[in-house]
């Protein structure tokens, strides 16, 4: 497939954003979402969602938790480079970082959309309900998002140089990284420990005091699979090479963490005596088996296999499975596990609710494309590779185009023209 | 070859070589499995047996009940209620709630909603009576007056991150809409499904019974208790009500030998008596006996020590990397000088 656009390079200085049919679709979804959000902010939550007093949280909550789990990509690379010294992961660093930052910005937007009195959202700054998990969440998500946006200014400053900003950024770089390493662990755990208080109602297949541990584990190990997918998408969009060497180096870490996670889940079932329910063949037991079997065990085995690890297709499949596992864990905690105790059946999101969720995702995609095309995200070597891919594709296209043939006019017309010329 | 030489060859700072990586991995998998299993067994100690406290010792639960013995509460005797709905009317008038056609407050469909702080729900039941001809089934009906139970340790207030919901000194669980952000975590946290949300408002707030805090703080009974013509709602101090409830159970075999609210969620200020098993009347049974905030506390209390340990670890890792980077810069500096000379 021919790359449709080029990533940013200092040689091409002006701001731009290539428009392709796919991007038109994305922008349309974003536009519809904005309109729906306008309606939501006027008419209230009940008008756009199917939420009720029985299901006060559901689809959007799942979507938020799932989308922001992908930010593990940025966390994983950051930790590996700045705290474990794996300098070679620099080639995937910024791409992963952008995915994470956008994930968090989306989470913040989604949280505000989901609030009844959103204009009060600043109040936890001085109204301290410190005993709530949500309080921890508010502070950590808020400050981590700020940290990431400030980190983005490092990239921004490279594009729009401004000395004073550079000086400040240089000074706060170290504390910023330390904070960035510290904060996510706490609120990623908090995101799912919100459900610890549903003890007795959330199905024991998913209620556990270890919910925060599971949340952090799935958040961190999902990093490398997300980086791989980001690489593959960047490859298809810009012709950027897939950094299989770095990624194949990271994937065993994922396999290892998945293994520990799986053991923990199973021992936890054993200790709490819910192992029977897991293998009982009931709907919920089977959903948990699918989550752990297809979403954790299978990709774990694939990541751990040295031969498979060199195959891009196998790794993409395994990465998708790993994301499925992470998302279905969050799905089961926020939805499946509560169906029984809520007792009004499964939650079915409304059309508008679904479109808004998709629209937030589409906005993240558009923002990613825009940032890549206007800021130095990819390394110089990668940009050169993208340019080469583009040039090659253009040359191929030119070669494949049918040659223009000479016009052949009928003989009598030629004669007529000749006559006209003579006179 | 020293480690330092290796480092200079490898682009990574302090990264182990391929051989080291491969050699460690299989053994470390096994070791990790053992560690994980052990830690899980320790951390995940809760048994799922219903009815017994899991985290809080029995003595502490009794102490909690003693502390709140003077709190205002209500004893609702389902056997005495005839479903007239006067309590609902009194509640709506006292709290200025209004009537909505789509939110019935009495009848079979009655449910707590933004305009219903209390409801009287009609529940069809089947009772079995002993007669000379053997057991006889009788179709009947019970009326369940439902509202906030005012937990001794309310899950909703512990879940509220802006302290909009709180338990007052007197003992009522009250809500301040001006502080609320409308996140609805209280709706999720409440084990009884009490708080409701204004879904059709532009700026939705939470609605729930406040035990007529305006009246009870003046020493008056709640509006619903005052309005009841049947004496089905007794207003009083929780300790006294509990005694009264147990006396009624002891004096009449028809009562289910359980006071709903005595132990549920650590105990509630509103208590129920019934002659029909509570689960048949739509009550949530199997509610944890420990106060629900304890479960969250069990998780959050690990955080400060964990945070401390984690900070030390990342600081150490950070310092180590800085040192290696410095060393490398020095090494590169000297080699460049050599080339230069």
Interface residues (C-beta under 8 A of the other chain):
Chain A: X41 X42 X43 X44 X45 X46 X47 X51 X52 X53 X54 X56 X57 X82 X83 X84 X85 X86 X87 X88 X114 X115 X116 X117 X118 X119 X120 X121 X123 X124 X127 X128 X129 X131 X132 X133 X134 X135 X136 X137 X138 X174 X177 X178 X181 X182 X185 X186 X193 X194 X195 X196 X197 X198 X199 X200 X201 X204 X208 X209 X210 X211 X212 X213 X252 X256 X259 X260 X263 X264 X267 X268 X271 X272 X273 X274 X341
Chain B: X11 X12 X13 X14 X15 X21 X25 X28 X29 X32 X33 X36 X37 X39 X40 X41 X43 X44 X45 X46 X47 X48 X111 X112 X113 X155 X158 X159 X160 X161 X162 X163 X164 X177 X179 X180 X181 X182 X183 X184 X185 X187 X188 X189 X191 X193 X195 X196 X197 X198 X199 X200 X201 X202 X203 X204 X205 X206 X284 X286 X287 X288 X292 X293 X295 X296 X297 X298 X299 X300 X303 X307 X310 X311 X314 X315 X317 X318 X320 X321 X324
